[in-house]
Amino acid sequence: MDMSKIKFKDEIELLLSNLDKIPDGFWLRTDGRKYQVIWFMDRQKPSVEQSYTFDEERFGITKDGRIIWGFDSGCSCPSPWSQSDYGDDNYNIKTWKEFEVESESAFDIGWDDECYNNLKDYLLLIKTNISAEDVLSTKNAEVRRYLIKKIGYEKIKQMTNAKIIHKDNTSELLDLEYNSQIERYVKVKDSSTDREYLLYVPSHIKTCKEGIAWTFDLKEEEYNPILET
Amino acid sequence: MTEMYRQGDLLFIKTNKTIGTAIKSKDILKSSITGHSHSITNGTIYVNDDINWEHKGNFYLYIPDEGTEIIHPEHKSIFLSAGIYEVRRQREVNGYVQD
């Protein structure tokens, strides 16, 4: 699906029907023609950044796939519901089964890069058949880390014809190939969490330590932390 | 050799300069994915208002005589002694390590 332009009801529902798991719920908050993805960290209330205001147009996609129209400011379709119909003062979501979008008109949703990347990242977290491109094209290293764990670091190396340039304790500097391009990454292991990350570094990097130093804009010989956690 | 410490994707480099405006928050950086923050228990964060949150040159810490703990839910704490520290954020070729 071309996510650069999504028509409201039909394509969102088609998108949901192709997912392995229905999201617990996420909201798209509009600001003119721009949208940002917001999702609930837990299902009780949004996180601090995603403050819940009632004077902006938005809609939600709920666990059972219903589309809930938000507010009617600036929206091409009037909202038939009031605030109390779908949420209480503490932002707890009520069950939505009794609601359904009846409006026939749809509108084009324009995604700016940040919105697209965030939604794409979120959908990757619940996707089952993850490709090397899915992993390596993900900008967020934390999401990438999760995907690597999901399919396995050794599997990633197999999928990308990994070539190890340098090894150092728990780190590896390697070239990974996908979509006819080769990218250099340094694999690091976090000493506190034992999580493994692949960090995209320039192709001139020759050692693991040089790669890690580069990520902090330091030369290899300048990077000497007294403590790393 | 410059004194420095790393916690997760943040590097704290001791320096002798401060740039920017003091802020009230004790949170240096909060992940929009996990909601976790790197925070100080003591001291002041300075933000360079002229620069968007780039990987360096944007955040400084002023740590008083008692020192501070840098805390994070997933990483062991780091103790920083008194002084001024530049905070650098880990980067990749295509942007930041975390958003």
Interface residues (C-beta under 8 A of the other chain):
Chain A: M41 S47 E49 D121 K139 N140 A141 E142 V143 E183 D190 S192 T193 Y197 L199 Y200 V201 P202 T215 F216 D217 E222 Y223 N224 P225 I226 L227 E228 T229
Chain B: M1 T2 E3 M4 Y5 R6 Q7 G8 D9 L11 K30 S31 S32 I33 T34 G35 H55 K56 E74 H75 K76 S77 I78 R88 Q90 R91 E92 V93 N94 G95 V97 Q98 D99
